[in-house]
C-alpha cells in the first residue's frame, strides 16, 4: 500500500466536496494553465475546519487563484448582528476576477468576501484591520515579506497559515539557486526561530505551516 492509496482512503472517509466547490474544481482544471495551484478538496476541508474552530471575524488571504481556499476559509467566519465577519483576499491576476466572483456568489459568500486585485505588498498596508487569521499562498520569494508585513496586525493568539511550506521537497536543497525555493526556506527558518510564535510545519499535501502568535 502506498501513500496515494492512503490519501484516497482518507478522502473517501471525509466529508464529500460541496457541489459548488466540485464545479469550481472542475472549471479550474479545464480553464487554468496551472490547475494544480488549486487548494483542492482535502486541504480546503482542513482550512475550513481550522477557520470554524478559530471563528475569526477578520481573515486576510494573500493569493486567491480561483477562490477555492477563500470560500472554505470564509465558511468559518464568525458573524453577529452587530458585526459581519469579513475575509479580504488579494489576487494579482486580473483574469481571475470573473471566476472568483462567480463562485463566491454560488457559495452565497459574495457579501462576506472583499476581493482586491493587485500587488499584495501595496494593498496590505492600506487595509486598516486587525487579523484573526492570515493565509499566505502567493509568490514564494515574498513569503517572508508578507509574514513581516502582517505580523503586527495579527491579534495576540491569532494565526498565520502558509501553503507550500515543503515546496515539493525542494526545501531539502539548501544550496538551491531557485528564488521560489529560497523564499520558502528563508520563511521556514525565520518562523522556526521566531520566539513570538508557536508553529507546526504540517507535512500535509505540499506542507502547511501553522503559526500561532503568542497571546502575551
N, C-alpha and C positions, 0 to 999 in steps of 0.2 A: 504494500500500500504506500503510495507516495503522497506528497503534500497536496497535490491537486485533488486527489480523492478525498482527503480530509476536509479541504475547503468546500468541495461540493457537498459533502455530508453536512458540514456546518450550515451551509446556505439552505439546504433542504429542511433543516430543523430550526430555522429562524423565521421571523415574521415575513411573509411574502412582500415583494415590492408593490407599492401602491400603483394602481393603473396609470395615473398621470406621470409618475416617475418612470414607469416602464416605457411609456410613449416618448418621454424626454430622452431616455437611454437609447431607444431605437433611432430616434431622429438624429441624435448626436453622432451615432455610429454611421449613419447614412450620409450626413452632410459635412462633417468636420474632417479636416486633414489629419488631425492628431486626436482621434476619439478616445485613446487610452488616457487622456488627461481627465476624462470624466471620473468623478469620485466613485461611482458605482454603488450597487445595492448594499453590500455588506458594510463598506466604510460609511456610506450615507446613513445607514441604520445606527452605526456607532456614534456618529456625530449627533444624530437626533436624540439618542438616549442620553448622551452627555449633556446636551442642551436642556433636555427635560429634567435631568437631575439638578442642574445648576439653577434653572428657571431664571435666566438672565432678562433684564429689562433693556439692555443695550448690547448689541453684538456688532462687531466690525469684522467683515470678511475682506481679505486682500487677495483678489484673484477670483473672479466669478465663473469664468469659462461659459458654459451654457446654463448655469443656475442650479445644478443638481444639489450641490452642497448647501447653497443658500436656502433652498426650500427646506431641506432637512433641519438645518440649524434654526430657521425661523419657526418651525413647528414646535420648538420648545420655549418660545418667548413667553415671559410672564407678563400678563396684562391685567389691569384693574380698571374699574370705572373712572378713576382719576387719571390714569396714565397708561397709554398703549405701549407695549413693548415694540421696539423698532430694531431692525437689522439694516445696517449700512453696508453695501457691498460695492467694491471697486473693480471695474474691468477696463483694461487698456484698449481692447479691440472693439471699435465701434460697430463692427459687423455682427457682434454677438447680441446686440441690444434687442433685436426683434425676437429671437428665440427665448431669451431670458424673460422678457415681459410676457410673452405668450404663455409660458408655463407657470409663471408666478400667478397669472390670472386663473389658469386652470386649477391651481392649488388653493385658490382663494386667499392668497397672501399679498396681493398687489398693494394693499394699504399698510402692510407691516414691513415692507422692504423698500428701501431707498437705493436706487441704482445710480452710481456715479460712473461716468465714462471718462477715462483719462489716466494720467500717471499718478499712482498711489502716493509717491513721495511728495507730490504737490498738493494732493487732495486731503490727505490725512491731517496736516497741520490746521486746515480750515474747519475741521469738524470739532465743534465745541461740545464734546461728550466725555463722560467717564464710562469706560467699557467694563462690562461684567465678563465678557468673553470675546477673544480675538482669534480669528482663524487665518493663518498665513498659508497661501497656496498660489504663489505668484512667481516672478522671475527669481531664480535661485541665487544669483550673485548679490541680491539685495535683502536676503532673509535677515541678516544681522542688522542691517539699516532699519528694516521695518520693526524689528524687535525693540531696538533702542528708541525709535520714534514713538512707539505706542506705550512703552513701559510705564512712564509716569502718569499716563491717562488710564491705566488699568486699576480698578479699585483694589485695595488690600483684600486678599482672599480670592481675587479674580483669576481667570485662566487665559493662557495663551496656548493655542494649538498650532502645530506646524506640520504640514503634509510633506511627503517625500524625504523624510529625515534619514533614510538609509540609501536613497538615490540609486536603486538597483544594485546595491552592494559596492558602488564606486567609492563610498566613504572609507573603504579599506585600502585606498590608494593614496597615501599621504603625500606623495611627490607628484601628484597629478598637475597638469597644466590647464585642465579644464576649468573655466571660470565658474560654471554651474556647480561642479563637484566641489571646488574650493569654497564656494559660497556656503554650501551645506555643511562642509567640515568645519569651517570657521564658526558658523552659527551653533552647531552642536557643541563644540569645545567651549564657546563662550557661556552657553547656558549651563553646561555641566559644572562650570567654575563660579557661577553667579550665586553668591550667598544670600541674595534677596529672594530666592525662589526654592521650591522643591520641584523636581522634574522626573519624568519617566519617559524613556525612549521605547515606545511600544513596537515590537517587531511584527506589525500587522500590515499586510499588503506591502507598500513601499516605505513603511516606517512612519509612525505618528509620534511626534514629540508633544508630550503633555506637560505644561508648565503651570504651577500654581504660585502666584505672588504671595509672599508671606503676609500674614494679616497683622504683623506687629512691626 
